[in-house]
Amino acid sequence: MKSVLFGAAAVLALATAAHAESTTTTSGYIEGSYTRPDIGASGVGDTAIDVWSLKGAVAAPLSGKIGGQFDADIGDYRFGAAGFGTNDRAVFTPTGHVFYRNDQFTGGAFLGIETAKGITAVGGGGEGQFYVNPKFDLEGAVGYAGVTDTDEHIFGVRVGAKYFITDNFTVGGKINYARFTESGFGHEDLWTYGVKGQYQLKSLPLAVSLAYERGDLHSTPLHSDTLKVGLTWAFGGSLHDRDRHGASLDSASETFGGEIGKTILGANSSFFGGPGGGGAP
């Protein structure tokens, strides 16, 4: 009996030590959102597209200061009303992350895809967060992706900042550069700029968010203005807790063109992905 009690105590002590060493806690969220990209070109005017999306993310410690995160979102892009044909398209973006985290920074790697019917981009890269002080973060990522069954490649770089007005009220901004290259067609540069605010209720684990993103293609006179409203159910503490110790990393799509990148992918699928739409990609 003494040996059993000693063994149980030893296991409990080791588990407690491992938990104390870990800088990542199990946390996550589920977010439903409505996004309205207004796509247009100089002298032509803008056309609005309705997008309903559902996203989920979970992070957990793996070993000591090593943690992992998985997130995925699926959006229903309704291109019919925008004159892109009668088909709706589902764009699916899952991303996996492995990272090292301490009290000063998080650094790691990601691998993800963006896929719609008939077209898929697969890419990965490095990402990180730097905690300047208890209220201010800097973040960034760099990545490379290829589009299946084509000779098209995407290089992306993203930087951002976030400020915590309170532990449950944050504002931030980002800049993303993506270059799309295809043999025989040259390249196209895409710049996106975005701002976002999020507030979590004190009495319930619910948060509301409002975001705006501007996208501009360099050679083609195409631009987008995107407004996004989200409602999030979360677990794992306050917004600040999850930012420093939980599910805080962005999906691969944020490095490869943001909202306009996913919209272009869905539009290409609507053109080239064959008849039908609105179902699983």
N, C-alpha and C positions, 0 to 999 in steps of 0.2 A: 504494500500500500504506500509506504514511504517513497519507494522508487517511482511509482505512478504519479504521486503528487509532485515529486521533484521534477519529473519529466514535463508534466503539464505546466509547472511554474516556469521552467526553462523555455518552453515554446512560447508562453505568454510574454516572457521578458524579451525574447528575440523579436516577436511580432511588434511589441511596443516600441522597441528600438528602431526597427525598420520604418514604422509609421512616423516616428519622431524625425528620422533622417530625411524622409521624403519631403520634397518641396512642391509636389503636385497632389491635390486632393481629388477624389472622385466627384465630378460635377458635370453639368450639362444643361441643355435647354432644347425646347421645341418652339419654333417660331412660324407663325403664319403671317403672310404679308401680301399686300397688293402693290404692284409696281406699274408705273405708267411711263414707258419710254415714248417720247415724241421724237420721231426720226424725220430728218429733212435735209434738203440741199439748198444751196444759194439760188434764189430766183424760182424755186419750185414750191416752197412751203413745207409745213410739217404735217406728219400723219401720226396719230396716236395708236399705240398697241396696248391692249390690256393683258396683264400678266398676274396670275394668282399662283403663289408659291408656298411650299411647306419645306422647312429645313429643320434638321435635328443634329445635335452634336453631343459627344460625351468624351471626357478626358479622365485618365486614371493613372496612378503611379505604376511603373513597371519594375524598377529596381533602384532604390536609393533616390538619386536626383534625376534619374531618367524617367520620362513619362511618355505617354502616347495619347493621341486624340484621333477620333474618327468623326467626320461630319459629312452630311449629304443633303442636297436640296433638289427638289424637282419643281419645275415651273411650267404652267400651262400658258403657252404663248399664243394669243388669239390674233393671228395674222389676217384672217378673213376680212375683218372690218377695216384693215389698213390697206386693202387693195393688193395684198400679196397672194391672191387666190382664196379659196374657201377653206383651206386646211388650217386647223390648229396644230400646234406642235408641243410635245413635252420635251423639255431640255433637262437632263439629269446630270448632276455634278457631285460625285463622291470624292472625298479626299482623305488620305491617311497621313498622319504626322508622327514622327518620333523626335524627341527633343531632350536636351539637358537644361535644367532650370535651377537657378539659385536665387538669392535675394536681390541680386543686381541685374540679372539678365536671363533670357531664355534664348537658346540657339538650337536649331535642328534642321530637319529635312522633311519635305512633303512630296507625295506622289498622288496625282489625281487625274480624272478624266472629265471632259465635257462631251456629252453625247446626245444626239437626237437621231431620229430615224434616218439612216443612210449616211450619216457623217459623225465622226468621233475624233476628238483631239485628246492625246495622251501626253502628259508632261509632269515634270517634277523640278525640284530645285532646293535652295536653301532659304531659311527664314529665321527671323529673330525679333526679340523685343528687348529694349533697354530701359530700365526703370530709373529715370533721371532723379526723381524724388518721390515721396509718397503720393503725390497728386498728378505727376506728369510722366507719360511714357513716350518713347519713340519706337517705331517698328518698321520692318522692311522685309522684302523678299526679292529673290531673283530666280528666274526659271526658264526652262526651254521645253517646248512641246512640238510634237509632230501630228499631222492630220492623217489618219489612216486612209490607205488606198489613193493617196495623192502625194505630190512632192512639195506640199506646203508645210512651212515651219514657222513657229512663233517663238520670239524671244521677249521676255517681259521683265520689267523692274518696277517695284512698287515701294514707296516710302509713305509713312503716315505718322501722325501724332495724336495723342489722346490726353485730355485733361479732366480730372475728377473734381467737379464742384463740390459734391459730397460723395460718400461711398456708393450712393445709389443714383447719382445724376452725373452723366458724363457727356462731353462734347469732343468732337475730333474732326480731323480732315485727312485726306490722302491725295497722292499724285501717282498715277500709273502710266508708264510708257510701254507700249507693245509694238513690235515690228513683225509684220506678216510677210513672209518671203516665199515665192514659188518660182521654180525654174521656168524660164521663158517669159515670165510676167513681171519680173522685178520685185519690188517690195512696196509695202504701204505702212506708214507710221500712224499709230493711234495714240492720242493723249487723252487721259481722263482725269478729271478733278472732282473730288467729292467732299461733302461735309455730312456729319451725322450727329444727332443727339439722342440719348436714351435715358429713360427714367424708370426705376423700379419702385413699386409700391412698398411701403413699410409693413403693411399688414398682410400682404399676400405676395407669393413669389411670381408676380406678374410684372412685366415691363412693357412700356410702349416706346416706340422709336420712330423717328422721322429722318429721312436722308434725301439728299439731292446729289446727282452726279451729272457732270457735263462731259461729253465725249466728242472729239474732233479728229477726223481722218485728215492726214496731211495732203496727199495728192488728190484724192477724190473729195469733192466739196460736200461731204456728208457729215452731219453732226447729229447729236442726240442730247436731249434734256430729259432726265429721268427723275421722277419723284417716287419715293418708296415709303410706305407706312407699314409698320410691323407691330404685332402683339406676341410677346414671348412668355412662355412658362418655363421657369428655370429651377434648378436645384444646385446647392453647393454654396450658399451664402449670398453676399451682396455682389453688386457689379464689380466692385474693387477686389473682393475675394476671388472671383472667377478670373479676373484679369491677371492677377499675380500668381494664382495657384491652380487654376482650372482650365476650362475649355475656352481659350481666348484667341486661338489662331484662326486666320482667315482661310477660306477655301481656295483651291487652285484657280478658280475663275477670277478672283480678285487680282491675280498677277498677270493673267492672260486676257485682259481687256475689260474686266468688270461687267457691268450690266449691258453695255452696248456690245461687248464681245459675245455674250450669250444670246443677245437678240439677233446678231448677224448669223451665228451658228444656226439658230432656229429658222431664220429666213432662208438660209441656204438649204436646210433640210426640206422646207416647204416647197422650194423650187425643184430640188433634185432628189428628194427622198421617196418619190413615188406617191401614189394616191393614198388617201386615208389620212388620219392624224388624230391628235387628241388622246391617243392611247399611250402605252408605255413605249419608251424609245427603243 
